[in-house]
Amino acid sequence: MKNKHLLIMLAAAALSSCSLVEDNICLGYPHIYGPRKGSRTGTSAGKDSTSAPGKDTLVYLSAVRFPLDYDWKKDSAYGAVEAELVLLRNCHEVVSIPVGPHVSAAADCHHIVGGHLVTEYQASSMTYIGIDGKDIVAMEGRHRLMGVLENGNVLYTLTKPLKGEGFCFMADGQKILSSGGGQIYGSMTEPSYRPNGALYLDKGKVCFCFSSGGSAFKVIDGDDNLVNAAAATIQDMRIINGAAVSANGVRNGQTWQNARVWPIPSGYAISGAASGTPTVFRSKGSIREMKCSPESFIYLDEDREFALDHSRDGSVKVADSGKGRTLDGHWYFFSPRCAALGPSGPALALTPMGDGGSPVVIYGGKSTDVSLNGFLTGIEITMKEN
């Protein structure tokens, strides 16, 4: 590998060893394990019998579900009441995982990836990464999952310590590259990196980028290379069509906050707050501003974009193609994963505050109740050929 001497220096506090618990997990539909039983494994259903031939829009929802007689908003029996993580596809349950050993009810510890539910659990001295309730990777130490990706029947994971800097890049649970310093560009939460997080494919190669010591680096199939030795102003960077594309804090005389790089068919887009205004710049030349606060989450595709602003009081404001509107009611919005952009426009997964009411999905001009005593934690919309 190139620049290996640099990573050896960075690895003075290298991350602990990790091991594969279960291999051959396919992140693509259908689920290959079928029904499961046991306190640490989930149950998985087959393909919906209602699916029609042709191209389907699949709406996936993740949620935490509680018994019908439990008031989760008061949370008086936290840790003592049974709870489940569930994955819904077009409102049909396809996975349920009991919360317990190696499975957390925290909204930021499970992720929708390729029609599966990926979980992470930090114990006192170990970290467990699972798919649909089955442990896949066990690592010494407490780490946050930053990326997960399957390529060529190999499962790649990228993690960072809960405290401090550094990362560990693994293939089937075996360490490929690690560092005791540096910060990864991207995460499992950021809209521009969903659904796989900071790991992604470019020209069939597994990629991620990181910064360390004021320099920016790219990693392609495990080989690390210096990209920019003066990267203090780079807020995000990713590989697109073989080239490193960066989003800087200053662009065209404007100061950018939360600048992110998005891959799109025509090239790339950069989103963020430009001089305090949520803005999307596309490599083909278009620029669009949106009427939302600078802290808004931005979602986009080849031609469209929208911004979402969630206030502490539960109010939700959406700016779709520059037009702002505030939704009725007060809602929990647990993370940026509770919104997405689908073929029919913005999609929101919202849970009502206060007493009564069901969680709802707002998409394509419709509001659909979700029969669930609990809260929604994520939404993904994909297109599938039957």
N, C-alpha and C positions, 0 to 999 in steps of 0.2 A: 504494500500500500504506500502511496505517496504521503509525504509529510508525517510519517509515522513517528518521527522523533518528536514532533510537536505534541502529539497525543500522549506519548510516553511521559512528557513533562507535565501535561495536564492531569495525568492519571495518578498523581502522587497520592491522592485520596480516592483511588478507584473504587467503584461500586462493588458490592458483594456478589458472590456467585449466584447463579440461578439455574433452575433445572426444569425440564419439560415433564409435566405430570401425565399428560395425555396428548398423543399426536394424531395426525390425520383428521383434524377438524376442518371441514369445508365451510367457508364463510358465505357460500352461495346457496340460494334456495334450490332444492328443498332441504329440510333438516335431515341429516343422514342417520341420526341415532334413534328416531322414533320415540314412542312413549318411554318415560323414565319414572323410576320410583326412588324414594329415599329422601332423607331430610336435607341433603345437600345437592340434590339434583332436581331439575325441573321436568315438566311434562311438555311434550311438543306434539302438535296436531299436524295432520297432513294438509295437502293443498285444498283450498276451499272448493267444495263441489259446485258452488254457484258461479265460479269463474267462467266467462264466456270466451270462445275462441277469438284470436286477434290480439291487439295490444291493450293491456289493462293498466289503469292507474292504481297503484297499490299505495294505500295510506297506512303507514305503520305508526303505532302509538306505544310508548312505554309509560308505565304507571306503577304506583305503589298502592296496593289494595289491602283493606282491613276488613275484619268481620262486620257484618251489617249493624250489630248492636254497639259498635265502638265509635266514640266521637274522637276522631283522630286530630281535630283542630284543637281540642283541649289537651290531648296528648298526656293524660294523667297516668297512663300505664305503659309509658314508653319502655321498650325492651322486654316487657312481660307479655304483651299481647301478640298473637300470631299475625304475621303480615306476609304479603307475597309481592314479588316483582312480577309484572305481567307484560307480555308483548301482544298487541292486537294488530291484526291485519284486516283492513276494511271492516273494523268493529267485530271481527271474530278472533277469539283468543287462540293464539298459536303456541305460546310458551308461558308457563308459570313456574316461579322459583320461590320456595319458602325462604324467608329471611331468617338467618341464623348463622351458624359457623361458616365463614368465608363468603357470606352474602350480606351486604349492607343495604338498609333502606334509604340511605342518603341519596338525594337526587343527582349528585354529581359523581356517583360511583357506579353507574350503569349507562350503557350506550347502545343505540340501535346501529348495527353494522351489517349490511347485506342481508336483512331479514332475520337477524339473530340478535340476541341480547347478550352483550359483552359486559361482564362485571369485574370490578376490582375491589379488593378488600385488604386493608392495612391492619394487621394484627400488631402485637407488641414488638415482635422482632421479625415478622415475615410479611410478604405481600403475595396475594393469590389473585391470579387473573383467570376468569372462567368464561365459557361460552355456553349459553342455555343451561346454566346450572352445573356444568361439569368443569372441574378445575383443569386448566390447561398448562399454566406456568406457575411455579412457586419460586419466589426469590427471597433471599435473606435481606433483612432490612425493610424499611418503610418507604415505598415508592408510589408515585403517581403515574398512571398510564397516560402516555402522550400520543401513541399511535399503535394501530394494529392492522395488519394487512396480510392476506394470503396471496402468494404468487408461486406458480409452479409446484403446488402441493406442499409448499413450505410456509409456515406461519411465522411472520416477523412481528416483533413487538419492540416498542421504544418507550422507555420509562425514564423518570427523573426522581431524585430523592425528594421526599416531602419537605425536608429542610436542607438548605444549601443549594449548591449548583451541581452540574454534571449530568450524565445520562448513561444509559446502558441499552445498546442495540443488540437484539437477539434474533436468531433464526432457530425455530423449533426448540426454544429454550436454551440454546447454546450461545454464549456471548461471542459476538463478532467484533464489536467496537465499544469501548467505554471510556469515560473521562470523568475525572473528579472536579472539573470546572467547565464553565460554559453554560449557555442558555439556548434551548431549542426554539426555533421559530415554528409556531403552530401548536395546537393542542386538540384534544377530543371535543372541546366545547366551541371553539371558534367556528362561526358559520362558513368561513372560506376554506376550512380544512375538513369539513364533514364529507362522508361519514367516517373515514379511516383515521382522522387525526393527522398528526405531523408526518406520518408515513404515507407515501403515494407513489404511483407508477408514472414514469415519464419514459417514453419510447421503450416500454417493457422492462425498465430497470427500477429497482426500489430506491427511493430518494428521500432525503430530508436535509435540512440546513440548520446550522447553529452558529452562534457567535461566542467568541471567547477572547478576552484580553484586548478588546477593541477591534478585533478582526472577525470577518465573516467567512464561514466554511460551508462547502457542500459535501454531502456524502452520497455516492452513487454506487449501489451494489457493494457497500462496505468499504469503498475506497474514499478517503477524505482528501480534499483539495482546498487550498486557500483561494478565496474569491476576491476579497477586498480587505486590505490591511488597514484601512481607515473607515471602519464601519460604525462609528459612534452614532451617526444619525439614521442608520438603517433600522426601521421598526419591524420589517418583515422581509423575508426573502424565500423564494422557492424556485425550483427548476421547472421550466416550461419549454418543451421542444429542444431540450439539450442545453438551454441557456439559463443563467441565473438572473432572475428578475427581482429587483428590490423595490421596496416602498420606503421612501425616505421621509424624514420629518420636515424637510423643506422641499417644495416642488413649485417651480414657476413663480417664485417669490412669495408663496403662501406657506404658512405653518400648518402642518398636518398632525393630527392626533389619531391614535389607533389605526394607522394606515395598514391595510392588508392587501395582499396580492391574490387575485382569483384567476384560475385557468378557465378560459372560455374557448369555444371552437375557433373564433376569429383571432385569437392571440391571448390577451390577458386584460384584466381590469384591475384598478386600484380603488379601494373604498376607504373612507375615513372622514374625519371632520376637518375640512379645509378652512382655516381661519374661523373656526367655530361653527361652520355649516356642514352638515352631512352631505357628502359629495361622492359621486362615482365618476371616475375617468376610465375610458376604454381606449385600448391601444389603437383602435381604428379612428380615434379622434373625437368622439363625443364626450361631453361633460354634462352631468346633470346634478343639480342641487335639490335637496329635499327639505321640507318644512318640518323639522323635528329638532330635538335638543342634540347638542354635540355628543352626548353619552348614548345616543340611540344605537341599537344593533342594526346593521345593514345586511341585506340579503339580495343576491342578484343572480342573473343568468346571462345568456348571450345578448338579450335585448331589453330586459326589464330589471327593475330593482324596487325595493321598498325598504323603509326604515321603521323600526318599532321602538317606542319609548315607553318604559314601564316605571311608574312612580311608586314610592313606598306606600302610598295610600291605596294602591291597587288600580289606579286609573291606567288605561292602555291607550296610547295614541299611535296610529299607523299613518305613515306618509307613503302612499302608493303612487309611483310615477309623478312625484312632486305635489300631489294633493293630499292634505292632511285631514284626518278625521279621528275623533275620540270615541271609543266603544262605550256603550252603555254598561253600567255596573262596575264592580270592583273585583279584581282578579289576582290570583296568585300566578306568577310567571317565574318559574323556578330557575330557568337558565336560558341562554340563547337557543338551546336545542328545542325549546317549546315553540319555535316558529320555523318555517321553511318556505321556499318559493317553488310552487309546482306548476304544471301546465296550465292550470286555471287560475293562477295568481297566488297571492299570499295565503299561507295556511297557518293557523294559530291553534295551539293546544292550551286551553285555559281552565283553571279551577276556581270556582267562585269563593270569595271571602264571605264571612258571616255564616249564619245558620241556613241550612237547606240548600237545595240546588245541586245539580249534577255537573260534573266537568263537561266541557263542550269543545267541539272542533269546529272552527270557522274556516270554510274553504269554498271557493267557487261561488260566493254569494249565498251560501247556506250555512246555518248553524245546526249542528247535530249533537244531541245529548249523548253522553257516554255513561252507560249504566255501571256505576262504580262507586263504592264507598272508599274514597281515597283521592289521590291527586295525580295529575298527568305530569310526566317529567320529560317528554320528548316527542317529536314528530318527524318523520321522514317520508317523502313522497318519491316513488320511483316508477318507472315505466317498465313493464315486463311483456315480452312476446310469449304468447301461449304456443 
